[in-house]
Structures are given as C-alpha cells and as structure tokens.
Amino acid sequence: MNGMGSQAAELYREMPNNLRDHVSQICVLSACSHAGLLHEVELSLMKFL
C-alpha cells in the first residue's frame, strides 16, 4: 500500500464483508504496521478474532 496505511484501513472498512478474506486482512495489517498505525492494527486484530 506504499505508505498509505490510513487509506488502506479506510478502504478495508468500506469493503463488503463477503469480499474480505485472509489476503485482504494481511494486506491492511501490513499497510497499517508499515505506516506506524499500531492503534489501527490493534483494532483490526480485535475484529478478526
């Protein structure tokens, strides 16, 4: 996501649930992590579990 962690997280939140899969989850977690958005990563992980 090339340093666009916030945008990646927002797009993921807007994505319909039936389109979300393990690949999209890993991508958004990676984008947020690389952008230093640890709070976003934590919130996303709580939703995945």
N, C-alpha and C positions, 0 to 999 in steps of 0.2 A: 504494500500500500504506500510505499515510498514516503514515509514521514507524515502520512495523513491519517493518523490514528483516530482523531475525533470524527473525521468524515467516515471512516470505516465503521466505527461504532454506531454512528447515526444511521448509515445505510443498513447495517445489520438489524437495528431496532425496527426499521421500516419494512424489512423483508418479511413476507408472509411466512408463518410458521411452517407450512408444508414445504417450503423451499430451503429451509435451514437444515444443514446436515453437519457431520463432523468436520468436513473440509472447511465450510464457511466459519464454523466456530473457531477452529485453529487459526484461520487467517485473521479474524478480527482480534483474537487474543494476541497474536504475534504483532499485529499493527499497533495495538494499544501499548503493548510492552515496549516496543521499539521507540514509541513516541513518549515514553515515560508516564503513561496514563495508568498508573498502578491501581487507582481507585476504579477506573472503568474495568480493568481486568478482574478485580475482586468482585464487582457487581455482576459481571458476566459469568464468572465461575459459579457464583451462588445460584444463578438462574439455570445453569446447565445441570447442576447436581440435583 
